[in-house]
Amino acid sequence: MYKKNTDENGLGHEVPVPKEMDYHGHPNYNMIYLTLIVLLGISLLGDLMPAKSLLIALVFGTAIIKAALVIRNFMHLKYENLFLWIISIGAVLFILLAFFWGMYPDFPLVKLELAPK
């Protein structure tokens, strides 16, 4: 049978944390928003660059920085321990590997002259 929690707040299952370590504060959301907007502008203005390989590196670089800002500040992962970071990065790498592993056989099968332009 299910045992009811007798704690009046319903938090009897949580590990006690000292009050000085409990609250980590809020990040400066306005600065994060402005940084994301500037990085978006850099990505959009990158289309004016003559070297397309450099453009691809710029767009993916800014996307990684934007993702890191969101993960750290809005998902609050900067307050987590290293083990959670390793699990998160490992899951993303596994998804990318599975995506490319699943898509790669399709790329050589399409003849270049038959591909839509």
NORURCOR-V410824 format. One record per residue. SS is DSSP state (A for helix, B for strand, O for the rest). Layout:
<<SS> <SS>>
This chain:
<<O> <O> <O> <O> <O> <O> <O> <O> <O> <O> <O> <O> <O> <O> <O> <O> <O> <O> <A> <A> <A> <A> <O> <O> <O> <O> <O> <O> <A> <A> <A> <A> <A> <A> <A> <A> <A> <A> <A> <A> <A> <A> <A> <A> <A> <A> <A> <A> <O> <O> <O> <A> <A> <A> <A> <A> <A> <A> <A> <A> <A> <A> <A> <A> <A> <A> <A> <A> <A> <A> <A> <A> <A> <O> <O> <O> <A> <A> <A> <O> <O> <A> <A> <A> <A> <A> <A> <A> <A> <A> <A> <A> <A> <A> <A> <A> <A> <A> <A> <A> <A> <A> <A> <A> <A> <A> <A> <A> <A> <O> <O> <A> <A> <A> <O> <O> <O>>
